[in-house]
Amino acid sequence: MNDKDKLKEVVDQAIADQQVPHVKLKKMGPSSVDIEKLTKPSKETHQEYWGKGLTYFAIGLIIVLVVSIIGFVGYHGLATFIDNHVNVFHFLTSTDWDPGEGKNHVGAAVMIVTSFAVTLLAALVATPFAVAIALYMTEYSSKKGASFLQSVTELLVGIPSVVYGFLGLTIIIPVIRTLFGGTGFGILAATLVLFVMVLPTITSLTVDSLKAVPSHFRKASMALGATHWQTIYHVVLRVATPRILTAVIFGMARAFGEALAVQMVIGNAVLMPYNLVSPSATLTSQLTSQMGNTVMGTLPNNALWSLALLLLIMSLVFNFLVKLIGKRGQK
């Protein structure tokens, strides 16, 4: 007896022994069971195979793209140190940036310091406003008011960065020039532009983090006699702190990688900033302004790829911090 005969015997016995007739099998007798059809893959099975195949293909494609990007940027970024023999310590600490003059003039310290300064200042300015807006939307505002603020936040996210840069160039720069003198370009202008750009990102994620706080925490606090603000300050914010920090890091990652808007207001002068209104340059502004003026494979081009590698490493660091804070928040 082969496997199909055994299967037919089992099915026939199951149909004969059923106590409550099955909806599909109640009109079937042992002789009407098609074993060939029963053992063939159904349409749903083929759909399952196709769905799994497409999913695995998409995952594989994403992995290949990520690895390719990291490998490509890493290969060209490391060429500065491997092929052109630039000292890594000199690259990170020197303020002399003129790759066309040779390997002793490839110092990225100015761009690194300015990038971190702009990012940290923008996050410091934006975070209190973002938390305040999120608290109003989740704790005080009506549903219509929260919906309106959510629409405004989404609108700010959708505005292209070049528009923010142009507004900074035509409004913020003249105001800074009038108040503080100088050209108006510098870290202060870039901070104010990035403040507006990262505010909706931090706000949206902070709103989600506050909504994720279980409602029984609030009820338990108020049942103990705490006021609404005491509940917010001592319970809601403390529970949501890890997620709020994650929102801030996401905002910092957005600010650190912003190129066009910063380039329009930073001044693009590779000089160590001595105050907030002196022109300088960030990693992204230098990349966008100089990449088209170099020849592939030369030292100036490789040096720019090294700046891109730094940006990639910082993106990975921001992602690592998000994961780390998320794990601590779960504990």
N, C-alpha and C positions, 0 to 999 in steps of 0.2 A: 504494500500500500504506500503510494507516494504522499508527499506533503499536501497536495490539493485534495486527495481523497480523505485524508485525515481531517483537513479543515472542513470539508463538506459534511463529514460525519458529525463533527462538533456543532456546526451550525444547525444541521437538521435536528440534532438532539435538543439544542437550546430552543428552537422554535416549537418542538413538540412538548417540551416541559414547561413552557412559559405559563405562569399562573394568571397574570394580567396581560391580555393581548397588547402588543406594542402597536403604536399608531401606524407605523409603516409596515410592520410584519404581520398584522392581524389577518390580512387577506392572503398571506403567503403560506404555502405548504412546503414540506421538505423537498418535494420534487421541483419546485419553482425557483430555487436558489441558484443564481448564476455565479459559480465560483470564479470563473475567469474575470468577470466584472468586479467581483468582490476583492480580488487580489491585485487589480491594476490600480495605480495611483489616480486619485480623483482630481477633479478640477481644482478643488481647494488645496490639495497637496501641491500641485504645480504652482499655484499662487504663493504658497508658503515658501517654496524653493526660490521663486523669483524675488519675493520680498527680502529673504535673507541674502540672496546674491547681490541685490542692489545696495543693501545696507553695508555689507562687507566691502563692496566696491567703493562706496562713498568714503568709508572709514579709511580704506587703503589709500585712496586718492589724497585725502587730507594729510595722512601721515607722510606720503611721498612729497607733497607740496611743502610741508613744514620742514622736513629734513633737507629738501633741496634748497629752500631759502636760507636756512641756517648754514648749510654747507657752502653755498655760493658766497654769502656775505663773509663767512669765516675764512674762506680761501683767499678772497681778495683783501680782506682786512688784515690778515696775518702776513700778507706779502710785504707790507711795510717793514716788518721786523725780520722776516726770513730772507727775502730777496734784497731789500734795500739796507738791511743791517742797522735799522734805527733802534736805539736802546729803549726798552719798554718804560723804564723809570723816567728817562728823559722825556718821553712822549707824554707821560701822565703829569709831570711836574713842571716842565718848562713852559714859559709864557711866550717864547719866540716862535711865531707861526709864519713861516714863509717857505713852504716845501720846495718851491722852485729854486731856492738857493742851496739846497743840499740837505743831507740827513741830519745835520746839526741844527736845523731850523724847523724841526717838526715837533712843536710843543702844543699840546691841546689843553693845557691847564686853564687858559682863559675861557674857552668854550665850556669846559666841565664845570668850573666854578659858577659861571653865569647861568648855565642850564639848571643847576641845583638851586641857585638863589632864586631864580624866577619861579621855579616849580614850588619850592617851599613857601615863598611869600604868597603866591596865588592860593595855595591850599590853606594857609593860615588866615587869609582874608575871607575866603569863600566858605570855610567850614562853619563859623558861627552863623552866618546868614542862612546857609543851607539847613542847619539844625533848627534854627528858629522858624523857617518857613515850613519845614517838615512837621514840627510840633504843632504849628497852627493848623495845618491841613489835617492832621490826624486826631488832635485833642480838642480843638476849639471851633474850627470852622464847620459850617453846615455842609451838607452833601453838595449843594450847588456851588458853594464857595470853593470847596476842595476840587470839584470838577473843573471849575474855571482856572484855578491855579495850576492844575495838572495840564490843562490845555496850553497855558502860557509856557510852562516848563518844556513841554514837548515842542512848542514853536521855537524856543531858544535852541533846543538841540538840533533842529532842522536847518538853522541858518548856516550857510556856508562860511568857512573860516575866513575867506577873502573879504566877506562883508564886515566881519568883526575887525579885520585888519584895516580896512578902509575907514571904518568909523573911528578907530583909534588914531589913524593918520590925520583925519580931518577935524576931530573933536578933542581927543585926549592930548595929542602932541601940542597943539596951540595953547591949551589951558596950562599944561606943565611949563611950557616956555614962558608964559606970562607970569606964573606964580614963582617959579624957581630960576628962571633964566636959562641960558644955554640953548641947545638945539631942541630940547624936549624929548629926544630919543634916549632910551636907556631902559634900565630894569624896571623903573616905576611904571612907565607906559606899558611895557610888556606884562607886568603883573596885573594891571587894571584890565587889560584886554583878556588875559587868561582867566582872571577872576570871573568875568561874565561868561566865558566859555565853559569853565568847569562847574559853575554853580548849578546848572540843571542836572548834570550827571550826579553830583554829590547829593543834591536834593532828592532826586528820584529814588536813588538807592537808600537814602536815609528814611524816606517815607515807607519803603518796603520793610526796612528793619524795624521801624516802630509799629507797623501793622502786625508784624510777626510776634510781638510780645503777647502772650496769652491774656485774654480778658480777665481771667480769674485772679491774675496778679493784681490788677487794678482794683477789682472788687474786694479782695482780701485786705489791701492797704486801706481803702476807704472804710471798710468795716472796723478797722482798728482805730479809726478817728482821724486819719490823715486827710489833709486838704487835697484838692485837685493838684495844685502845684507841688506839694510834698510828694504825692504819688508819682508825678512825672519825674521829679528830680531824683528821688531816692529809689524808685522801683523801675520805671519805664526806661529811663536813660541808662541805668546801670545794666539792666538786662540786655539792652540793645547796643551797648558799647562796642562789642566785637564787630557787629555788622556795620556800625557807623564808621569804625576805623577802616573796614574794608571799603566802604564807599569813598572815604578820603583817599585811600591808596589808588583806587580806580581813577579818581579825579587827578591825582598827581601823575599817574601814568599818561592820562590824556594831555596834561599840561607839558610833561617832559617831551612828548613826541610831537607836539604841535610845531608846524614849520612856517606856513605861509603868513599867518597873522602875526607871529612873533617877528619874522623877518621884516615886516613892514614897519615895525615900531621900535625895534631894538637898536637900530643904528648900523649894524653889520660892520663894526670896527673891532678888529681882533686886539682889543686892549683890555687889560685887567680893570674892571670897574672900581673906581675909588669912591663913588657915591651912587645913589639911585637914579641920578639923571645924567650920567655920563654914558655915551654910546659904547656898546659892547657887542658881543656875538655869542650865540648859543650853538650847540652841535647841529641842530636842525637848520638854523638860518645859514650857517656856513655851508652845509651840504647843498641846500637848494640854490644858493647864489653862486657856488663855484663848480659844481659837478659838470656843468655844461662847458666849462672853460678849460678842461683838462683832457689829456690824451690817455686812453686806456693803456694800462701797464706801466705808466711813468710814476715817479715818486709822488708828484702832486695828486694824481688820481688814486694811488694806493693809500695815501694819507687820508683822503676823504673816505675811502672804504673803511679805514680804521675807525673813523668817527662813526660810521654807520654800524660797525661792529660794537662799539661802545653803547650805542642806542639799543641795539638788540640785546646786549647783556643786561642793560638796565630794565628792559621790558621783562626779561626772564626773572630778574630780581623782584620786580613789582608783583609778578604772578606768584612767586614763591612766598612773598610776604602775605599776599591774600590767602593762600592756602594755610600758612602757618597760623594766622590770626583766626581763620575759620575753624581750625582744629582746636585751638585754645578756647574759642567761644563755645564749642560743643561740649567741652568738659565742664 
